Amino acid sequence: MERKVTFTLVRHVVQRVPLMLKAMALHILRLSPTGGKQDLRLELTVNFIRSFFNFSASSLQMQKGGMRDPGKKGYMWISAVEMPAPPEDDVLHALQKAIKYHMEGSETYDVPKVRAVEAEWTGYRKGAHAKTPLPEISEEAKYERLMEDVDDDLTILYFHGGAYHMMDPCTHRGVTTKLAQLTGGRCFSVRYRLAPQNPFPAALLDALVAYLSLLSPPKGSFHDPVPANKIVIAGDSAGGGLSLALLQTLLTLHHISTSLTIRFHGKDVHVPLPGGVAVSSPYCDITRSFPSTYRNSKYDYIIPPPQAPGSLYTPYPFPPDETWPTNPPRVEFYANANMLAHPFVSPVTSPKDLWKDTPPVFITIGEESLEDEGIYLSRTIHRAGGTVVLHRYEAKPHCFALVVPTSKAAKVCFQHWADFCTYAAQGQVQRTGKALFFDHTTCQVERKDLDGLGELSEEEVRMKVVEGKNWRLEGENELVMRWKQTRERARL
């Protein structure tokens, strides 16, 4: 199997040699679209990753390709666990109540079942080297060894990225290990359900179960109860969006009930807010309706949507398989089209008042396709009176710190990310009202007022997403109508 994976990787690299040579020549001749603001390594990396966005692989092929386990070795402790599903449905009912609170009447979603949630406890392994294997001991013993190397009472509840339909805790061990190293704490990296097989709100339900499992460990858990103020929820890309959706769920439930408790494994569990939320390049607008989607495409590997407004919206042209298209059809992997402007799906649409009592939030972004949604959400939180720390890096692509982790910008980004987690768990994050804008060298930093960021008003921000939702809803309704007609003809 390993030989097959290596051969596949070599084949992909060989196929892209002409593309890489062209990008290299343009960079050397100073004719690159990035204008010299990306170094050669970053520019080649962006071009290489971008070349895979060609719709040649099916949904299931992408999932399987994005979940290959790189192994457990080196500077990490990994303890695989499973949090059992509670016998009660109270956690589901609480989530449904929060979702309904923000619905306008026409939204629909598939109600998921509460299920067991797998996760990986991750810690930094002191005294190891790059090829040190994990000892062949029980998962509980690995957890105990992990805890021996933990120096701080911080727990990072981590959600991986991957557009809600790819990746896994195993693909993000480098990230969680790095955060554990820099903070001295530990990470609880969650294997949440993926779309299109499990659309919204399955992943969010898993996230809520994971949070409750930290607060009130089910029987047989390795860990002791974790105080909420010592939990920082974190994630990248879609995992960043899921982190923010989980925070909004908790904020909504606190707004509905001032003394929030949820029945969980036979106990009435008090559910306080976490110490903070810290996200990288969060996916906050499923419709991708903001100008940065196109404006920043030269710096990013995420390509703009292939369709222009004005035509009937159709799903991305992935080869069909047993997971996609769905029955009945959807135009988006993650959610029904009529749900796309809901704040738990696209957090940038969240009402300002929701953030009034939020714990501090950290958002780091590049000059990427998702830049605008990160900026507008930061502005909303700030205007609501919340504490938000926004860092933006010039000419850097989506999740750049994960893509080129040894670069100067990535090291700076990771350090700020980790520092925020530490300070949030200590209750020491200060509200400054400023965003930090790093230049492409990461040497110069400009402080900008959060309140003045962005050209769109709050209403225009929401309308952008609503327009994107309506465009997709029209296309989805057409697909559903054709699907029903086909089924009807088959019955005749």
Helices and strands as residue ranges (DSSP letters): H 2-15, H 17-28, H 40-50, H 59-65, E 76-83, H 90-101, E 117-124, H 139-148, E 155-159, G 169-172, H 173-183, E 186-191, H 202-215, G 228-230, E 231-236, H 238-256, E 261-264, E 267-270, E 276-280, H 292-295, G 337-339, G 347-349, G 352-355, E 361-366, H 371-383, E 388-393, H 400-403, H 408-425, E 434-438, E 445-449, G 450-452, H 458-491
